[in-house]
Amino acid sequence: MTPQPRRGWRPPGARHPGAFALSILGAVLLLLGLTVLDSVLLAVLGAVLTVAGWLVARRSS
């Protein structure tokens, strides 16, 4: 049986660009909500988007 070819390291954005963009958007909203706008609702929305991006990337890999 031939061994499987080893894949090289790929950056997170190349593995699943949609999930990467979702988690980056969530992180930006989280930081904006906590620091600039002082909005808890925006911070919670950012946290939810970040976790959703991580889950999408994890399920698709």
N, C-alpha and C positions, 0 to 999 in steps of 0.2 A: 504494500500500500504506500503510495507516495505521500509525503508530508504536505500539509497545507502551506501555501506560500505565506510568509509573514508580511503583514502590512506595516508600513511605516507610520510614524506618528503624524496625525493630522490635527490642525487647529480646530477648536470647537465649532467655529463658524462654518467650516467646510463639511463637518459631519452632518449637521442639520441646521441650515441657515435660518429657517423660520423660528425654530426654538431658541436659537442664539439671539435673534433679534427681539423676540418676546421677552427673554430674561434681561437683556440690556435695557429695553424700554421700561420694564418693571423696576430695575435698579435706579434708573434716572428718575422715575416718578417717586420712588421711595425717598431718594435724596432730596428732591425738590420739595416734597411734602414735609419732610422733617426739618430742613434747614431754611429754605428760602420762604416758602409760603406758610409754614407753621400749620399745616393742615393734616389732621390725623386721618381723615377719609382718603386723601390722596396717598398718604404713606401706606395705608392698608391696601389700597388698590395696587400700588406698586409692588408690595410684598406678594400679593396674590398672583400678579402677572409673572413675577420672577419665579415663584414656585411652579406655576403652570409651564413655563418654559423649560425648567429642569425636568419636570415629569414627561413632557413631550419628547425631549431629547433622550431621556432614559428608556422610554418605551420603544422608541424607533431604532435604538442601537442594538 
